Amino acid sequence: MTKVILLIVAVLVFFWLLRRALTGRKTGTAGPPGKGAAQPAPELVACAHCGVLLPRDEAISSQDGGAPAEGIYFCTQEHLKLGRR
């Protein structure tokens, strides 16, 4: 009886190890986001008025609001109107 139990445990361990080895070799992005290759972090910019960091694509550029300086970002329209600190 103990030989049968040991054999079953050995087979289960073998398949478990085999499964781990095969899933570690998979390549591709078929899985859900967050698994596999890491996504690049978005570029962060600081608000010129309050200093809050936010992604560049969510920031309001000084060019959008007609401010004279280029490459300056703001977090809200209010801070754009108030200008740099």
N, C-alpha and C positions, 0 to 999 in steps of 0.2 A: 504494500500500500504506500509506504513512504517513497519507494522508487518511482511510482506513478506520479506522486505529487511533485517530487523533485524534477522529473522529466517535464511536467507541465510548466513549472516555474522556469526552467531553463529555456523552454520554447518561447514563453512569453517575454523573457528578458532578451532573447535573440531577436525577436520581431520588434521589440521596442527600440533596441539599439540600431537595427537596420532602418527603421522608420526615421529615427533622428538623423542618421547619416545621410539618408536620401533627401530629407527636407532641407538640410543645410546646404545642399548643392544646387538647389533650384535657383534659376535665374529668371528674371522677368518681373513685371509689375502687375500681375493678375490679382494680387491680394488687395485688401483694403488699404487706403492711405495710412501712412505711419509705420507700415511694415516694409522692410527691404531698405532700399536706398533712402537716405535722409534728404528731405527737401532743403534747398538752400534758404537761409534766413533772409527775410526782406531787409533791404537797406533802411536803416533808421536815420532820421534827421531830427534835429532839435528845433522846437519852436523858438523863434528869435525873441519873443516877448516873455514867455514863462519858462522855457527850457524843457518842456515835456518832450519826451522822445516818442515818435510815432513813425509808422512806415511811410516811406517817401510817396507811395501812390495814394495815400490818404491825406497827405499834407497839402496845404494851400500854398502855392508858390507865390513869391512876391511879383512874379511876372503876370500871374493871373489877375491880380488886383490892381495892377498899374503902379506898384511901388517902384521907386527908381533903381534900387539895388537888385542885382540878379543873384540867383542861388540862395536866397533867403526864404525860409519856410515858416509857416505859422500853422497852429492847430485849429483855429477857428477864424471866421470872418471878423469877429470883434478884435481879436489880437492883430489881425492884418491892418485894421483901421487904426489901432493904437500904435502900431509900429514897434520898432526895436526898443529894448530897454537898455 
